[in-house]
Amino acid sequence: MIGIRQILQRRKAVSNICRLTRTMQIVSTAAFKSYYKKWLAVAEYHHALAQAGYLLVTSEIPLEHPLLKDNSSGQFSVLVIGSKAGLCGSYNTAIYEHLVQHIDIAKSAGKNLSIYAPSGRLIGLLHSRGIPVTKTYSGLGEIPSDAQIHDIAVHFTERYMAGQLDYFGIVYMAFNSPGHQQAQTMTIMPLTDLIDHLTTRARAIWPWDLVFEDFLMAPSAEEIIAGLAIMIMHTTIKACFLEAALSEHVARMMAMRNATKNAEDMIRDLTAEYNRARQTNITSELLDIISGIGVLR
């Protein structure tokens, strides 16, 4: 039977873990609330961009621009966003399993898939599974700066416009609500696929509500497309990082909440075990004393 001293040592260790997990839960809760306010604040802006993109792809006379065309180079790229830190449950595993689907599909289709990822816990998981990473973006925070996102967007845009890339997507943990997050892929290029996705997620847009021909544009529509396309992609990439950060903190909140509950249950069980062991020792000592008195008599 375990001794009283060992029980106290174990209970002390579990108490320290409990304090740590509770603190991490509080930190993730505060970060989640901050990001959630940002997520709500930019919703209207995303709706407006979706409407602007819808106008581009519904023109009666199709607009001519490299970003609106399909390429056939056989080169595919995905940006995979994992967690920046650990202790967030199966977050990275879900992202990894979704990425594997891309790898299998690209292999079966005979396409070359390049994987890009920000530095974080997912990189180690990919390396351990033998999945090569074309480029690791170091120095990115949970939500990269506008300059960093611009560099990412420009890199893939230039490759696509040069015909060197057929597809670019982002694998991330989408945030739908505090109670629902799911690993998914956001297609960034071809641009028409991105606009279709944004239009689907935005408020209802009726086909006869706005049409491209209703607007007088200066400069020309072709010149506007380039700037608007970069703006849509920039905003979407940033939104993916924001949703990934939200989902990560929700996952960590839940994991730390469960860990704290389990630690508290263990402390309660250890306390009961300590009390039983202590009572047993006291009873044993009393019996020894009584036996000794009987012998003396």
ZAMARGU-4260 file (C-alpha; in steps of 0.2 Angstrom, whole numbers, plus 5000, padded with zeros to 4 digits):
<rodrens>
0) 5000/5000/5000 | 5006/5017/4996 | 5012/5027/5011 | 5005/5044/5017 | 5021/5053/5012
5) 5020/5047/4994 | 5001/5052/4994 | 5005/5069/4999 | 5019/5071/4986 | 5007/5065/4972
10) 4993/5077/4978 | 5005/5091/4978 | 5012/5087/4960 | 4994/5086/4954 | 4989/5102/4962
15) 5004/5111/4953 | 4998/5103/4937 | 4980/5109/4941 | 4986/5127/4944 | 4995/5127/4927
20) 4981/5120/4917 | 4969/5132/4925 | 4980/5147/4921 | 4982/5141/4903 | 4964/5140/4901
25) 4962/5158/4907 | 4975/5164/4895 | 4967/5155/4880 | 4950/5162/4885 | 4956/5180/4886
30) 4965/5178/4869 | 4949/5169/4861 | 4938/5184/4867 | 4950/5196/4859 | 4951/5187/4842
35) 4932/5184/4843 | 4929/5203/4843 | 4940/5205/4828 | 4932/5191/4819 | 4915/5199/4822
40) 4921/5216/4817 | 4927/5211/4800 | 4912/5201/4795 | 4904/5216/4786 | 4920/5219/4776
45) 4920/5201/4770 | 4902/5202/4764 | 4907/5218/4754 | 4922/5210/4746 | 4911/5195/4742
50) 4899/5206/4733 | 4913/5215/4724 | 4920/5198/4718 | 4903/5192/4713 | 4902/5207/4701
55) 4918/5201/4693 | 4913/5184/4689 | 4895/5188/4683 | 4899/5200/4669 | 4890/5196/4653
60) 4906/5198/4644 | 4919/5187/4653 | 4933/5198/4659 | 4951/5194/4652 | 4964/5192/4666
65) 4976/5179/4671 | 4969/5177/4688 | 4952/5172/4681 | 4959/5158/4670 | 4964/5140/4673
70) 4982/5134/4671 | 4988/5117/4667 | 5006/5117/4674 | 5003/5102/4685 | 5009/5112/4700
75) 4998/5113/4716 | 5002/5122/4732 | 4994/5122/4749 | 4998/5133/4765 | 4995/5123/4780
80) 4991/5132/4796 | 4995/5122/4812 | 4995/5127/4830 | 5009/5139/4837 | 5009/5130/4854
85) 5004/5113/4861 | 4992/5107/4873 | 4977/5110/4861 | 4970/5092/4860 | 4969/5084/4842
90) 4970/5101/4833 | 4986/5097/4823 | 4981/5079/4820 | 4965/5085/4812 | 4974/5097/4801
95) 4987/5083/4797 | 4973/5071/4792 | 4965/5084/4780 | 4982/5088/4772 | 4985/5069/4769
100) 4969/5069/4758 | 4977/5083/4747 | 4993/5073/4746 | 4984/5057/4741 | 4973/5066/4728
105) 4988/5075/4720 | 4998/5058/4719 | 4983/5049/4711 | 4981/5063/4699 | 4999/5064/4695
110) 5001/5082/4701 | 5016/5090/4710 | 5010/5096/4727 | 5021/5109/4737 | 5018/5111/4755
115) 5021/5128/4764 | 5018/5131/4783 | 5022/5144/4796 | 5033/5138/4810 | 5024/5129/4824
120) 5020/5112/4831 | 5013/5105/4815 | 5031/5106/4807 | 5037/5093/4819 | 5022/5081/4815
125) 5025/5083/4796 | 5043/5079/4798 | 5040/5064/4809 | 5028/5057/4796 | 5041/5060/4782
130) 5031/5074/4773 | 5043/5087/4765 | 5039/5105/4768 | 5044/5116/4753 | 5045/5132/4764
135) 5043/5136/4782 | 5038/5154/4786 | 5047/5159/4802 | 5043/5174/4812 | 5025/5174/4809
140) 5014/5177/4824 | 4997/5169/4827 | 4990/5182/4815 | 5004/5189/4803 | 5006/5207/4799
145) 4998/5214/4783 | 5016/5216/4776 | 5019/5197/4779 | 5002/5192/4772 | 5005/5203/4757
150) 5022/5195/4753 | 5013/5178/4754 | 4999/5183/4742 | 5011/5191/4730 | 5022/5176/4729
155) 5008/5164/4724 | 4999/5177/4713 | 5015/5180/4703 | 5017/5161/4700 | 4999/5159/4695
160) 4999/5174/4683 | 5015/5167/4675 | 5006/5150/4672 | 5018/5141/4685 | 5004/5136/4697
165) 4987/5128/4694 | 4980/5129/4712 | 4984/5137/4729 | 4974/5133/4744 | 4975/5135/4763
170) 4972/5120/4775 | 4967/5127/4792 | 4954/5124/4806 | 4939/5134/4801 | 4930/5143/4815
175) 4911/5143/4812 | 4906/5146/4830 | 4913/5144/4848 | 4905/5126/4848 | 4910/5121/4830
180) 4927/5121/4822 | 4932/5110/4807 | 4948/5107/4797 | 4945/5112/4779 | 4953/5120/4764
185) 4950/5137/4757 | 4954/5138/4739 | 4963/5155/4735 | 4967/5152/4717 | 4959/5150/4704
190) 4951/5166/4710 | 4934/5161/4703 | 4933/5147/4715 | 4938/5158/4730 | 4924/5170/4725
195) 4912/5156/4724 | 4916/5151/4741 | 4915/5168/4748 | 4899/5171/4740 | 4892/5155/4748
200) 4898/5160/4765 | 4892/5178/4764 | 4875/5185/4765 | 4863/5180/4751 | 4867/5189/4735
205) 4853/5188/4722 | 4858/5187/4704 | 4847/5202/4699 | 4852/5213/4714 | 4868/5220/4706
210) 4876/5216/4689 | 4893/5221/4683 | 4886/5232/4669 | 4877/5243/4681 | 4894/5252/4686
215) 4905/5264/4677 | 4923/5260/4681 | 4938/5271/4681 | 4952/5265/4677 | 4947/5250/4666
220) 4939/5234/4674 | 4955/5225/4669 | 4966/5236/4679 | 4953/5236/4694 | 4954/5217/4694
225) 4972/5216/4698 | 4970/5227/4714 | 4954/5219/4719 | 4960/5202/4717 | 4975/5205/4728
230) 4963/5213/4741 | 4952/5198/4741 | 4966/5186/4743 | 4975/5196/4756 | 4959/5198/4766
235) 4955/5179/4764 | 4972/5173/4769 | 4972/5185/4785 | 4954/5178/4789 | 4961/5160/4788
240) 4975/5164/4800 | 4962/5173/4812 | 4950/5158/4811 | 4965/5146/4814 | 4970/5156/4830
245) 4952/5156/4836 | 4950/5138/4834 | 4967/5134/4842 | 4962/5144/4858 | 4945/5136/4858
250) 4954/5119/4857 | 4966/5123/4871 | 4952/5130/4882 | 4943/5114/4881 | 4958/5103/4883
255) 4964/5113/4898 | 4946/5113/4905 | 4946/5094/4904 | 4963/5093/4911 | 4959/5104/4926
260) 4943/5094/4929 | 4953/5078/4929 | 4966/5085/4940 | 4953/5091/4953 | 4945/5073/4953
265) 4962/5066/4956 | 4966/5078/4970 | 4949/5073/4978 | 4953/5054/4976 | 4970/5057/4983
270) 4963/5067/4998 | 4951/5053/5002 | 4965/5040/5000 | 4976/5050/5012 | 4962/5052/5025
275) 4960/5033/5024 | 4978/5029/5026 | 4980/5042/5040 | 4965/5035/5049 | 4972/5017/5047
280) 4989/5023/5055 | 4980/5031/5069 | 4970/5016/5073 | 4985/5005/5072 | 4994/5016/5084
285) 4980/5016/5096 | 4979/4997/5095 | 4997/4996/5099 | 4995/5007/5114 | 4980/4997/5121
290) 4990/4981/5118 | 5005/4988/5127 | 4994/4993/5142 | 4986/4976/5143 | 5004/4968/5143
295) 5009/4979/5157 | 4994/4974/5168
</rodrens>
